């Protein structure tokens, strides 16, 4: 396979993976299963030595920011509804997915302490990248932004995705399916509902509905469902014939904003030619035992307060270790 074809293959992979972030509406608050406290901006800062820590870099690990938004115009103001970091670990042959809680309290350059999701609204992907770099000390320069319009079609193109449905999810999932079906433009007379629990194949509007479940548990469980869908997409992608990539790319490119250079794509295509051997791992950030909900004192808005020292240690171990 020549360099151009390898580039096309990888571009297809990265676009298809990132598409799973689309049309996933983030929860407005985390009232359920959390305890609230009032958090002043100055209290989020921890030890001084943390601010001196440098971004960890390694030639064997690449981080790419995946951004999902409900805006059809990448130039217009919009919040990032979903944010994940895709880590390609060549050394350990792992693909790692880190969900970033949108309400995580961070210091946005030029704007002060705000929710992480506001960085995209203020300065699009570039400011969001800078915010992540300066708050989480991550070496990350590349991003892919996608909008929701192509999610249902993508899943259907791949022949559906497999997820494990829990009994407690069925009722709420079917409620969401009603609305998702209305925007799917399908010719079927009525939507297909989920009748039982267990592992099963979901079509586009069913998968979208599953990714949007949020009221039965917590925001972190919702993020896990997003990652499960993403993992299923990646598995389906492995089975997808390379010959079908050009058609898929043509359909999806209008919904994508990407800053990854052709040179880097070619390099990554070489790395991922053995993607069959890669394991997919996932985590949520901030991590469970080192976060708590609170309110930002300046406007009383809900935020996720996090222990910087412990969270960053765990995050870096996840990204750069096996």
DRENMI-798637 format. One record per residue (C-alpha): residue in one letter; z, y, x. Coordinates in nm, 3 decimals. Layout:
BEGIN
{rec a {Z Y X}};
...
***
This chain:
BEGIN
{rec x {0.000 0.000 0.000}};
{rec x {-0.102 0.337 0.154}};
{rec x {0.128 0.638 0.179}};
{rec x {-0.014 0.810 -0.128}};
{rec x {0.037 0.501 -0.345}};
{rec x {0.389 0.455 -0.209}};
{rec x {0.463 0.818 -0.297}};
{rec x {0.335 0.764 -0.651}};
{rec x {0.544 0.451 -0.691}};
{rec x {0.863 0.624 -0.583}};
{rec x {0.791 0.935 -0.787}};
{rec x {0.750 0.711 -1.089}};
{rec x {1.080 0.539 -1.016}};
{rec x {1.276 0.858 -0.969}};
{rec x {1.126 1.022 -1.278}};
{rec x {1.186 0.718 -1.495}};
{rec x {1.546 0.690 -1.380}};
{rec x {1.614 1.058 -1.436}};
{rec x {1.463 1.044 -1.784}};
{rec x {1.765 0.852 -1.908}};
{rec x {1.966 1.171 -1.884}};
{rec x {1.762 1.338 -2.153}};
{rec x {1.867 1.422 -2.505}};
{rec x {2.228 1.326 -2.434}};
{rec x {2.436 1.599 -2.589}};
{rec x {2.763 1.660 -2.408}};
{rec x {3.085 1.674 -2.605}};
{rec x {3.216 2.021 -2.694}};
{rec x {3.576 1.940 -2.613}};
{rec x {3.792 1.657 -2.489}};
{rec x {4.074 1.686 -2.741}};
{rec x {4.094 1.317 -2.808}};
{rec x {4.295 1.103 -2.561}};
{rec x {4.392 1.403 -2.341}};
{rec x {4.693 1.626 -2.294}};
{rec x {4.636 2.000 -2.272}};
{rec x {4.790 2.252 -2.035}};
{rec x {4.699 2.608 -1.947}};
{rec x {4.539 2.628 -1.604}};
{rec x {4.512 2.953 -1.411}};
{rec x {4.210 2.991 -1.185}};
{rec x {4.415 3.030 -0.873}};
{rec x {4.596 2.702 -0.934}};
{rec x {4.284 2.491 -0.892}};
{rec x {4.280 2.563 -0.520}};
{rec x {4.468 2.303 -0.318}};
{rec x {4.531 2.270 0.054}};
{rec x {4.368 2.523 0.282}};
{rec x {4.226 2.254 0.507}};
{rec x {4.014 2.127 0.219}};
{rec x {3.812 2.448 0.224}};
{rec x {3.729 2.390 0.590}};
{rec x {3.588 2.044 0.532}};
{rec x {3.217 2.012 0.599}};
{rec x {2.960 1.833 0.390}};
{rec x {2.919 1.480 0.514}};
{rec x {2.568 1.405 0.629}};
{rec x {2.402 1.081 0.723}};
{rec x {2.039 0.987 0.765}};
{rec x {2.105 0.663 0.577}};
{rec x {2.223 0.828 0.254}};
{rec x {2.032 1.063 0.024}};
{rec x {2.181 1.241 -0.276}};
{rec x {1.963 1.369 -0.562}};
{rec x {2.100 1.573 -0.852}};
{rec x {1.976 1.456 -1.193}};
{rec x {2.003 1.726 -1.460}};
{rec x {1.948 1.677 -1.832}};
{rec x {1.890 1.979 -2.057}};
{rec x {1.782 2.040 -2.415}};
{rec x {1.553 2.327 -2.316}};
{rec x {1.176 2.280 -2.326}};
{rec x {1.126 2.574 -2.089}};
{rec x {1.280 2.534 -1.743}};
{rec x {1.264 2.911 -1.692}};
{rec x {1.478 2.995 -1.994}};
{rec x {1.857 3.004 -1.996}};
{rec x {2.014 2.673 -2.091}};
{rec x {2.321 2.472 -2.003}};
{rec x {2.300 2.137 -1.832}};
{rec x {2.396 1.882 -2.096}};
{rec x {2.427 1.601 -1.846}};
{rec x {2.466 1.587 -1.469}};
{rec x {2.457 1.285 -1.240}};
{rec x {2.422 1.239 -0.867}};
{rec x {2.186 0.960 -0.766}};
{rec x {2.286 0.830 -0.422}};
{rec x {2.039 0.613 -0.233}};
{rec x {2.234 0.429 0.037}};
{rec x {1.985 0.267 0.272}};
{rec x {2.254 0.142 0.508}};
{rec x {2.436 -0.066 0.245}};
{rec x {2.134 -0.119 0.016}};
{rec x {2.302 0.042 -0.281}};
{rec x {2.194 0.283 -0.552}};
{rec x {2.499 0.475 -0.673}};
{rec x {2.538 0.690 -0.983}};
{rec x {2.810 0.951 -1.020}};
{rec x {2.860 1.121 -1.357}};
{rec x {2.988 1.478 -1.327}};
{rec x {3.200 1.594 -1.621}};
{rec x {3.038 1.915 -1.746}};
{rec x {3.375 2.084 -1.809}};
{rec x {3.500 2.029 -1.453}};
{rec x {3.665 2.349 -1.330}};
{rec x {3.478 2.486 -1.026}};
{rec x {3.428 2.811 -0.840}};
{rec x {3.071 2.921 -0.913}};
{rec x {2.937 3.149 -0.636}};
{rec x {2.915 3.503 -0.772}};
{rec x {3.083 3.418 -1.103}};
{rec x {3.427 3.281 -1.021}};
{rec x {3.606 2.994 -1.190}};
{rec x {3.407 2.840 -1.474}};
{rec x {3.295 2.507 -1.614}};
{rec x {3.047 2.325 -1.394}};
{rec x {2.784 2.328 -1.668}};
{rec x {2.777 2.710 -1.666}};
{rec x {2.629 2.714 -1.316}};
{rec x {2.295 2.594 -1.450}};
{rec x {2.298 2.857 -1.724}};
{rec x {2.368 3.133 -1.470}};
{rec x {2.125 3.032 -1.198}};
{rec x {1.939 2.714 -1.295}};
{rec x {1.924 2.415 -1.059}};
{rec x {1.956 2.618 -0.738}};
{rec x {2.294 2.765 -0.834}};
{rec x {2.414 2.431 -0.969}};
{rec x {2.327 2.270 -0.636}};
{rec x {2.508 2.544 -0.444}};
{rec x {2.813 2.509 -0.669}};
{rec x {2.826 2.133 -0.611}};
{rec x {2.783 2.178 -0.237}};
{rec x {3.062 2.432 -0.205}};
{rec x {3.312 2.268 -0.441}};
{rec x {3.256 1.900 -0.366}};
{rec x {3.136 1.926 -0.002}};
{rec x {2.838 1.703 -0.071}};
{rec x {2.517 1.707 0.128}};
{rec x {2.265 1.749 -0.153}};
{rec x {1.948 1.958 -0.159}};
{rec x {1.720 1.780 -0.405}};
{rec x {1.715 1.782 -0.782}};
{rec x {1.521 1.663 -1.083}};
{rec x {1.559 1.843 -1.417}};
{rec x {1.435 1.683 -1.737}};
{rec x {1.445 1.776 -2.104}};
{rec x {1.513 1.555 -2.402}};
{rec x {1.167 1.530 -2.555}};
{rec x {1.058 1.220 -2.369}};
{rec x {1.365 0.997 -2.392}};
{rec x {1.270 0.797 -2.700}};
{rec x {0.912 0.750 -2.583}};
{rec x {1.027 0.647 -2.236}};
{rec x {1.254 0.371 -2.363}};
{rec x {0.982 0.245 -2.596}};
{rec x {0.728 0.246 -2.311}};
{rec x {0.962 0.020 -2.116}};
{rec x {1.001 -0.214 -2.411}};
{rec x {1.358 -0.110 -2.487}};
{rec x {1.682 -0.128 -2.288}};
{rec x {1.964 -0.380 -2.295}};
{rec x {2.324 -0.269 -2.348}};
{rec x {2.646 -0.440 -2.452}};
{rec x {2.751 -0.307 -2.794}};
{rec x {3.122 -0.318 -2.878}};
{rec x {3.243 -0.379 -3.232}};
{rec x {3.415 -0.039 -3.247}};
{rec x {3.086 0.137 -3.162}};
{rec x {2.869 -0.007 -3.439}};
{rec x {2.964 0.219 -3.731}};
{rec x {2.942 0.544 -3.535}};
{rec x {2.625 0.428 -3.360}};
{rec x {2.452 0.366 -3.693}};
{rec x {2.557 0.709 -3.818}};
{rec x {2.385 0.868 -3.518}};
{rec x {2.079 0.645 -3.557}};
{rec x {2.005 0.816 -3.890}};
{rec x {1.956 1.153 -3.718}};
{rec x {1.785 1.014 -3.408}};
{rec x {1.535 0.830 -3.624}};
{rec x {1.439 1.154 -3.800}};
{rec x {1.325 1.311 -3.473}};
{rec x {1.155 0.997 -3.341}};
{rec x {0.836 1.043 -3.545}};
{rec x {0.818 0.670 -3.603}};
{rec x {0.602 0.536 -3.883}};
{rec x {0.852 0.274 -3.997}};
{rec x {0.982 0.335 -4.348}};
{rec x {1.347 0.318 -4.249}};
{rec x {1.551 0.300 -3.928}};
{rec x {1.669 -0.023 -3.771}};
{rec x {2.048 -0.038 -3.763}};
{rec x {2.277 -0.237 -3.537}};
{rec x {2.431 -0.528 -3.726}};
{rec x {2.646 -0.704 -3.467}};
{rec x {2.824 -0.659 -3.135}};
{rec x {2.719 -0.808 -2.803}};
{rec x {2.437 -0.756 -2.557}};
{rec x {2.112 -0.663 -2.726}};
{rec x {1.782 -0.482 -2.684}};
{rec x {1.770 -0.124 -2.817}};
{rec x {1.457 0.075 -2.894}};
{rec x {1.417 0.443 -2.808}};
{rec x {1.605 0.609 -3.092}};
{rec x {1.874 0.340 -3.085}};
{rec x {1.930 0.390 -2.712}};
{rec x {1.945 0.765 -2.761}};
{rec x {2.206 0.719 -3.031}};
{rec x {2.411 0.487 -2.810}};
{rec x {2.410 0.743 -2.530}};
{rec x {2.536 1.010 -2.771}};
{rec x {2.842 0.821 -2.900}};
{rec x {3.143 1.040 -2.829}};
{rec x {3.399 1.051 -3.110}};
{rec x {3.546 0.701 -3.095}};
{rec x {3.705 0.729 -2.750}};
{rec x {3.674 0.981 -2.467}};
{rec x {3.419 1.186 -2.275}};
{rec x {3.458 0.948 -1.984}};
{rec x {3.366 0.647 -2.194}};
{rec x {3.062 0.840 -2.312}};
{rec x {2.966 0.900 -1.949}};
{rec x {3.002 0.527 -1.885}};
{rec x {2.763 0.455 -2.171}};
{rec x {2.515 0.697 -2.012}};
{rec x {2.541 0.513 -1.681}};
{rec x {2.499 0.177 -1.854}};
{rec x {2.176 0.298 -2.013}};
{rec x {2.063 0.432 -1.676}};
{rec x {2.133 0.098 -1.509}};
{rec x {1.939 -0.082 -1.779}};
{rec x {1.646 0.156 -1.728}};
{rec x {1.649 0.079 -1.355}};
{rec x {1.647 -0.294 -1.425}};
{rec x {1.353 -0.256 -1.664}};
{rec x {1.179 -0.046 -1.405}};
{rec x {1.187 -0.330 -1.155}};
{rec x {0.996 -0.540 -1.406}};
{rec x {0.739 -0.268 -1.480}};
{rec x {0.393 -0.341 -1.331}};
{rec x {0.290 -0.084 -1.071}};
{rec x {-0.046 -0.060 -1.246}};
{rec x {0.123 0.108 -1.544}};
{rec x {0.283 0.389 -1.339}};
{rec x {-0.008 0.639 -1.353}};
{rec x {-0.006 0.636 -1.734}};
{rec x {0.370 0.678 -1.750}};
{rec x {0.365 0.961 -1.494}};
{rec x {0.099 1.146 -1.692}};
{rec x {0.313 1.133 -2.004}};
{rec x {0.639 1.233 -1.838}};
{rec x {0.547 1.500 -1.583}};
{rec x {0.537 1.787 -1.838}};
{rec x {0.906 1.724 -1.903}};
{rec x {1.015 1.730 -1.538}};
{rec x {1.108 2.000 -1.285}};
{rec x {1.142 1.856 -0.934}};
{rec x {1.193 2.012 -0.590}};
{rec x {1.160 1.700 -0.372}};
{rec x {0.889 1.741 -0.108}};
{rec x {0.595 1.503 -0.079}};
{rec x {0.703 1.419 0.276}};
{rec x {1.046 1.312 0.158}};
{rec x {0.899 1.117 -0.132}};
{rec x {0.681 0.921 0.108}};
{rec x {0.983 0.849 0.326}};
{rec x {1.187 0.741 0.025}};
{rec x {0.907 0.520 -0.099}};
{rec x {0.922 0.334 0.231}};
{rec x {1.298 0.294 0.194}};
{rec x {1.277 0.169 -0.162}};
{rec x {0.993 -0.075 -0.115}};
{rec x {1.272 -0.335 -0.111}};
{rec x {1.446 -0.195 -0.420}};
{rec x {1.480 -0.549 -0.554}};
{rec x {1.755 -0.604 -0.297}};
{rec x {1.955 -0.296 -0.400}};
{rec x {2.274 -0.308 -0.606}};
{rec x {2.350 -0.036 -0.862}};
{rec x {2.705 0.102 -0.861}};
{rec x {2.858 0.377 -1.074}};
{rec x {3.159 0.604 -1.105}};
{rec x {3.282 0.907 -1.298}};
{rec x {3.399 1.236 -1.149}};
{rec x {3.671 1.360 -1.158}};
{rec x {3.831 1.016 -1.139}};
{rec x {4.071 0.891 -1.403}};
{rec x {4.406 0.905 -1.223}};
{rec x {4.349 1.246 -1.063}};
{rec x {4.243 1.473 -1.349}};
{rec x {4.393 1.638 -1.654}};
{rec x {4.269 1.863 -1.931}};
{rec x {4.365 2.226 -1.957}};
{rec x {4.257 2.576 -2.055}};
{rec x {4.114 2.848 -1.836}};
{rec x {4.354 3.140 -1.860}};
{rec x {4.091 3.416 -1.866}};
{rec x {3.919 3.298 -2.185}};
{rec x {4.122 3.002 -2.312}};
{rec x {3.823 2.767 -2.282}};
{rec x {3.872 2.396 -2.224}};
{rec x {3.836 2.269 -1.867}};
{rec x {3.901 1.955 -1.666}};
{rec x {4.155 2.023 -1.393}};
{rec x {4.131 1.792 -1.092}};
{rec x {4.319 1.700 -0.778}};
{rec x {4.079 1.815 -0.511}};
{rec x {4.215 1.617 -0.217}};
{rec x {4.220 1.278 -0.387}};
{rec x {3.899 1.323 -0.586}};
{rec x {3.691 1.429 -0.287}};
{rec x {3.822 1.143 -0.077}};
{rec x {3.730 0.890 -0.346}};
{rec x {3.391 1.055 -0.406}};
{rec x {3.293 1.044 -0.040}};
{rec x {3.413 0.689 0.003}};
{rec x {3.197 0.591 -0.294}};
{rec x {2.887 0.774 -0.172}};
{rec x {2.900 0.695 0.198}};
{rec x {3.084 0.362 0.222}};
{rec x {3.016 0.018 0.084}};
***
